[in-house]
Structures are given as structure tokens and as C-alpha cells.
Amino acid sequence: MSISTQQLQDAAKIFFQLLNRKMVGTNDPILNPYFEEDGVRDALKILAEESRTRIIQTADRLHLVARPEGSIFATSFTQFKKRYSEVETKKHFYLMNLIVFVFLAEVDIPSTSNLRWEHAGVSYYLLEKNMTQLLEQWSKENKESEGKFSESYGLAVNDMAELWGSMAVDSDSETVDERISSTRRTHIGLIHTAMRLLRDEGLVYIVEDEKRVIPKLELYERLEEGYHQQARYEEMRELVLTALSCGGDSSAQN
């Protein structure tokens, strides 16, 4: 494999654009060298491998995502807390990650059904209902197994359930001019903070006056080409869906 200096420079420009923007459209002129020269693609692959990131190519975009372990761009809890001050403790951090996962499990359905979510979106109150049901079910299973459920799946079930149970569902004082305040004090406030993570990545729209989140095509691309390749994601998705199935069908309009 022979890579010229120019090809390396072109690959570096693309890599840092992806790092800054998270994804770049395939019609962006900066990607011309990527599609035209093997050396540029090889150099970009090396940069991604060395930083423990991954390039995901779809019909319309190139995505840059951090690998689950070892990436130099993985965000530590301390860095995360500085960016999102609502995340006071690791328990809040765990809850936010679970909220994101509950949302992904809700919208990660066959492509023929995606249109439902792209138009209607998912209500914050449906996410709140699902989170409550999920933690109640997991707490029950954890108690019955004498803590082995939590240990087997690497989940801080008791910590999350305790914190979630101590919070109010919502508060009118946290909605100003139809905009939601991100907060650690209520379920809806914490859900909003979690959905902001996806919005900041360019993966969803948030309709604040309706307390509703709408997935974008970019999210489905990330799911199909990234998350579906990870055994941990599939394991957790099945775990979440199994627990939620105990409460019957739900609707995005709730």
C-alpha cells in the first residue's frame, strides 16, 4: 500500500471535518479525493483505526463514530458533566444512557415502519412511561435473582431505579415560553437532556412545545451500519423490549 503525502493530507482534512461535523454529505466537494483515490481511502482508514473510530459510509453520508472501547475520542464522565451540567452524578449519567437506549429500542423497527416515527415522532411521556415500566421490571427481576440480574448484564439497576423513583415526572415551572429546561430534577427534564445528546449529534429533531422527538434519516443510517453490528447493542435491545412487552402495546401519540 503506497500513500502519497498529498493523499495523506487529503485524508487528514476529511478526518478532521468528520471529527468536527460528525457526518459529511457524499456530495460535499471535500470528499472528492475519497471517492477518486484508493490512497486517500486507505489513509483515512488508518487514521480511523489508530484513533479507534469507525467510518460508516451510506448512500448520502460518511459518518464518524467512536468505537465502544479504546477510542481517544470517547467522552469521560468528567468531560460529559462539564458539557451537560444537569448530569450531577454517575447515576444521572446511567439514567440518561438508558433513556437514549429506550428511545432507540422504540424507533429501531423494520424500515417499512420508519415512516410512522419520522412523521409522528416519540412523545417524551411515552419515553417516561417506558422508563418507569422498564426499571420496575428490572428491579423485580434483580430482587428475585438476589442481584444476579444486575451483575449478569452489567447494569446499575438499583441505583437507577432509586434515583428515578425519587424524581417527579414533570414540573410546569421548568417549561418557559414553550421551551423545556434540561434538568436533573424531573423525568421529563432528564429525558430532554438525553434527547439533546442525539440532537447535538444531528440525529433527531426536538419539537419542544409538544415534548416530542423525531428521528432523522441519519439516525437510521447509524443504527443500520453501526449499532446493529454490536453484540452488546443487540443484547440490550432484546433485554429492553422483553421488559417493555410485559406492559402491552404502547403508542408514540401517548
Secondary structure, DSSP 8 states (H G I E B T S, - for coil): ----HHHHHHHHHHHHHHHHHSEEETTSGGGHHHHH-HHHHHHHHHHHHHTTEEEEE-SSEEEEEE-SSS-TT---HHHHHHH-TT--SHHHHHHHHHHHHHHHHHH---GGGHHHHHHH-EEHHHHHHHHHHHHHHHHHHHHHTTTHHHHHHT--HHHHHHHHHTSBS--GGGEETTEE---SSBHHHHHHHHHHHHHHTTSEEEEGGGTEEEE-HHHHHHHHHTGGG-HHHHHHHHHHHHHHGGG----TT-
